[in-house]
Amino acid sequence: MEELYKVKSICEQLQATSGKKDKESILQNNADNQLFKDILYFLLNPFIVTGLSEKKINKNVGAFPNVNYTNLLQERGYDKQDIRNLLEYIKKNNTGRDFDISVCESYFTNFESDMQDFIKSILTKSLKLGVDSTANKVYGDGFIPTFDVMLGTSIEKCKIPEGTWFSISHKINGNRCVFVDGEFYTRQGKKHTGLDHIKNDLKKVVINERIVIDGEVVRKNTDGLSDSENFQIGTGLANSKDADKSELKLIIFDMITRTDFEVGKSKLTYKERKAELESLREAITQLGLENVSVVDMFYEGTDQSEIWKWLNYAEEHDLEGVVLNLDAPYECKRTKNLVKVKRFFETDILCTGIENGTGRNKDTLGAIVCDYKGFECKVGSGFSDEQRSFYYNNPNEIVGKIVTVKYKEETKNKNGGVSLQFPVFQIVRCDKSEPNWN
């Protein structure tokens, strides 16, 4: 127990420290504390799911009759009161059952109130230490498995040599959804919930459990809304904890083996993966599944004039744009072998304030607040780390000034307000003093 109190103290030091270098120093100073490192691994590993929410862990289920909780936990192989017994149990029994909550209670009720709260924050993985990007730097790459997916690069930043083969497909306007080990995750590795109807369809066509499915979850749009409106409603559903999500479906655009996903690079190039996707499309069609589909593919070849032809098609049919896949491996990082093509507009608007960032942008610029047609519009993309630091420390260099913002389209909410979809900061316009949206 004394060792666990030491871990609590280390965690409190990390929470009280904001500087990255100081956090690194704390991690380095405790590199020999194996219990701390084991708990850190449990907290930060995106593939460990506990099934426990703060609401569940506070249910006060009580003891089940005729259950020897000590023997149950000692089966994990640690000393009698070692929390790792409990963590190993929860890793293997992660459905959030009352019985499993009772097992947790049998452990943490032996402690005083504030220690109970600390243990609960570990079990629910809600304990925030601010070392997500630092642990591997200090303890070595691979200490914490990373959840990384392939990200595309805008065509403006890519040069595709003449004669290069590529495939053109629909750029989906949805929410990234990756199926790994029987669960759905966001691009950041957070768990999607309420998608059992999609999971049931996937199991009918994807027999191999060691396959990772990459795609986007979208609203089915049976009522003919615009692409932008459907995206907004679909995003609300996808991010909700309690909503009925039966209106959502998964559009699949890539597949990779679980082993390759762990390594971060596939053995198969896109032509080979595309053949597998077409086979999957055929199986989905034959079974008439409504909750999964494979992305629409428009062209494959080397004629680059086809890119602009299909971009025009996308615009005419109210699609977000198109994507080019070059014949290359799937890589779990941003790559120029996956090229995004969509039209953007630009506007000059007034910056009225700044917001502090969160996560990796904590204590620096998170977003600028702008006035667009009399409505508040926040712009959080397009800033380099240097710009985030500069404008955060020198807000007068951007607040009150006109900024150029690139965006996909103007959007409206149900209350009649307007905003910009996917706004991206470009520059501060020192040569302008008025917006150009009038």
N, C-alpha and C positions, 0 to 999 in steps of 0.2 A: 504493500500500500504506500509506503514511504516513497518508492520510486515513482508512483503515479502522481503524487503531490509535487515532485520535482518536475515532472512533465508539465503539469498545470502551471507552475511558475515560469517555465520556459515559454509556454504559449502566451502567458500574460506579458512577458517581456516583448515578444514579437508584436503583440497587439498594441503595445504602448510605443512602438518604434515605427516611424514612417519612412525613414531613409533606407534605400535599397542596400547601401553599403553596410549600414548598421544591422539590418536583418541578416545579411550574409555573414557578418561577424558572429551573430548569435548562433546561426546554424553551424558554423565552423567550430565554435567553442563547445558545441554539444554533439559533435560528430561521433563520440564514443558512447553516447546514450542510446542504446539499441531500442529501448521501449519508446523513446521519443520518435525515433526514425520509423519504427513500425506503425505508430499512430499517425505520423505524417503521411506515410504511404497509404494508409487506409483512407485518410481524409482527401488526399489529392488524386488518387487513382480514379480516373473517370469510368473505369470498367467495374468498379465495386459499387453495387447497388444494395441498399439496406432495406428498402421498402418501408422505412420509418420516417414519418413526418413529425414535426413538433407537436401537432395535435394528437397523433397516435401515442407518442412516447409518454404523454401526460394523462393517459386514460385511467390510470390506477386500476388495472385489471385484477390484481391480487394473485395469490398462489392457486394453482390448480391442485386438486386432491391427488394424493398418491404419486407425486412427482418428486424425485430426488434431484433437485437442481444442481447440487454440487457435483454429483456423478455426471450429470448431463454436460456440464461445462468442462470438467476435468478430462473428458474424452478428447479435448482439443490438444492435450499434451503439455500444457504449461503448469506452473505452480498453481495451487488452489485458488488464490485470490488475484491472479494475474488477469488484467483486462483483456489480454490477447485471446484468452479462452472465449470470452464473449464475442469479440470481434470476428473470430473464426466461425463461431456459431452463426452469427448474423450474416456473414458472407454466403453461407450455405443455405440459410433459411431466411430469405429476403422478401417474403410476401407480405409482411406486416400483419401476420395473424395475431390474435389476442394471446395465443399461447407463447409466441415469440416475444411479445411485449412483456409477458409475465416472467420469462427467462431473464430479460433485461432488468426488470424490477428486482428480481432475486439477487442481482449483483449490486445495482447502484443504491438500493435502500439501506445498505450497510454504511453509507457515508452521510455526512452532514449536508445541509441544503445546497450550499454553493458548490460543493464537490459533485453533488448529484446533477446540478445544472451543467457542469463541465462535461461530465460523462455523457449526458443526454445530447449535448452539442456535438460530441464525437459520433455517437450512434446515428444521429440524423444527418451527419456531415454538414452541419450548419456552422461549424466553428471556422471563422475566417481569420487567417493569419497573415495574408498578404505576401505569401512566398510561392505562389503558384509557378511563377516563371524563374524563381531563384533556386529552388530545391535541386534541380538537375545541374545547375551551374556549380553548386557547392559539392553535392554528393555524386556527381557524375551523370552523364547522359544515360538514360535508361533506368535511373532510380525510380522515377515516376513515369509510367507509360503515358505517352501523349496521345490525344485524340485529334488527329489532323486529317483533313480531307483535301482533295484537289481543288484548287481555286484558279479561276481563269484570269486572264489579263486582257485589258481593253485593246482593241485592234490598233488604236492610235499609238500604242507602245510596242507593237509587234511588227516585224518585217518578215513577210512570208515569201521566201524565194520562189521565183517562177518555176513551175514544174512540180511544186510540192503537192502531194496528195493530201486532201482533207475531206472531212464529212461535214455537212451542214445540217443542223437540227434546230428545232424550236427552242428559243431561250424562255424558260418557264418563269413566270412571275409568281413565285410561291415562297415557301419556307423550307430551308434545307432540312432533309430528313434522312438519316443514315440508319440502316437496319443492321445491328451487330449483336450476335449472341442472343437472338430472340427479343431484343429490345430496340426501340426507336430513340435516336439521339439527334439533338440539334447540331449545327456546325461547331458549336463550342463544347460539345460533349455533354450537354445537359439532357436529361431524359424527357422525351415526348410522352405524354400520357393520353389515355382515352382513345387509342388507335387499334383496339383489338379487332375491329372489323377489317382493317387493312391487314393485320397480322394473319388473320384466318385465311384471307385470300392468298397471301404470299406463301403460306405453308402448302397450298395446293399446287404451286408451280415451282417452288424452290425447295427441293428435297434436301440438298446438302446444307447442313447447319453451319458449315465452315465457309459460307459465302457471305460477303458483305454487300449489301444493296445500297447504292447511292442514288438519291433522287430529291424531289421536292414534294411536299404535301400542299395540295391546293384545294380550294372549294370546287365542287363539281359544276357550279354555275348553271343549274337547270333553268334559271329564270332570266338568262340572257343579259346579265349586267355587263358593264364595260369591264375591261381587263383590270383597270385601276380599282374600281369599286369592288370587284370580286376579290382582288388581292387584299384589300383592307378588311373585308369581312372574314376572309379565310385566315388572315393573320390573327385576328381577334379570337377566332375559334381555336387555332393551333396553340395560342399562348394561354388560353383559359384553363383553369384547373378543374372546373366543374361543368362546363358546357357539354351538350350532346354534340359529338364530333362526327356523327355519321354522314354529314355532308362533305366531309373531307375524303380525298383519295390521294394515293401516292403515284406520282409519275416518275418512273425509273429512267435514269440516263447513263448509269454505269454499274459495273459489277467487278469485284476483286476478291481474291481468296482472303480468308481471315489471316493466314500466315503472311501474305504480301502486305496486308493492311498494317500488321504489326511492324514489318520491316520498313514500310513507307514507300514501297515501289512495287509495281506488278511485274510479273514475268511476261505477261501478254501485252502486245501492242494494241492500239485501238482497233485496228482491222479485225483482230482476233476476238476482242471483247465485243465488237459490234455484231459479229456473227452469233455470239452467245445471246446478245440482246434480241436479235431477230428471232432466234429460237424461243426465247422467253415470250416475245410478243405473240408468236403463233400459239403457244400453249395457253396464254391468257385469253386469246380470241376464241379458241376452241371451247374453253370452259365458260365463256361468257361472263368473266369476272368484272365487276363494276367498281371495285375499290382500288384496283391497281391497273396501270397501263405502262407501256414503254413510250418514251418521248417520240414525237413525230420527227422523222428524218426526211430531208428534202432533196439532198444531192450528195454525191461523192465523186471525186475526180480532181482535176488540176486546174480547171478554168476559173480564174479568180473573178471574172465578170459575173459568175453565178452568185457570188457573195452579195452583191448589190441588188441583183434581181430578187433574191429571196429576202433581203432586208426590206425592199419595197413591198413584197408580198406580206411580210409580217406587219408592216405599218397599215396596209390596206385592210388587214383582217384583225386589227386591234390586238396584236401580239407584242410582247415586250421587245423582241428582237430575235437574233439568231446566234448560234454558237458554232464555232469551228473546232473540230477535233482533228489534230494532226495524228499521223500513225506513230504514236509514241506510247510508252508505258503510262499507267496511272501513277501519279506521284502525289504523296500526301503533303503538298505545299503549293504555293502559287507558282504557276508555270505558264510559259508562252506557247506551250503545246495545246492549251485550251484557250481559245480566243473568243472574247465576248464582242458582239457587234450590235450596237443599238444607237439610235439617234438621240442626241441630247440637245436641249435648248439652253441658252444663257440669259440671265437677267441681272441687272444691277439693283441691289436693295440696300437698305440702311441697317447697319449693325447697331443694336440698341443695348447690348450687354453680353456678358460671357457667363458660362457655367463651369463649375469645377468638375473634373472628370472622375470616373470611378474605375476600379480594376487597374489595368496597366497604366491608365491615364490619371490615376489618383494624384492629387496635389499638382496638377497641371491643367491645361485647357481641355475641357470635355467637349464643349460646343459653344458656338456663338448664337446669340438670340437676335433675330432680325425682324424687321417690319415688312411684311409683304401684303400690300393692298389693305393695310389697316389691321392685319391679323398677325399673331406671333408665329414665327417659323424658326425652328432650330436647325442649325447646320453643324454636324459633328464630323463629317468626312472631308478628306482632301488636305488635311494639315499634316506637315511633317512633324517629327518629334521636336525639332528645333523651333518651329513656328508655334507649337503648343506651349512650349516653355516661354518663348518671347512674349506672346500675346497675354499669357497668364500673368506674367510679371510686369507687363507694360500695356495694360488694357486700353490706355488712351491712344495707343497706336492703331486700334481697330474699332473701338466703341465710338459711335458718333460719325463713323466714316462709311462711305459707300463701298460695298464689296461685290465682286462678280461671283455669281453662283451658277454652276451648271446643274441642270435638273432634267428629269425624264418628262414630266408633265405636271400640270396644275391639278390639284385634287380638291374635292369638296367634302365636308363632313355633313352629318345629318342636321346640324344646326345652321347650315348655310355658310360656315366659315370656309376659307380657302387656304391652301398651303401648297408646298412643292414636294413632289415625290422624288426620293433619292437625291436630295440636294448635296452638292459637292463644292466646297470652297475652292475658288481659283486664285484671286488676288484682291488686295485692297486697292481701290481706285482713287488715288490721291488727286487725279485730274477731274474728278466728278464730285458734285455736291448734291445731286438729285437722283432718285431712282428712275429707272426707265420703264416701270410697269404701268404707268398711267396711260 
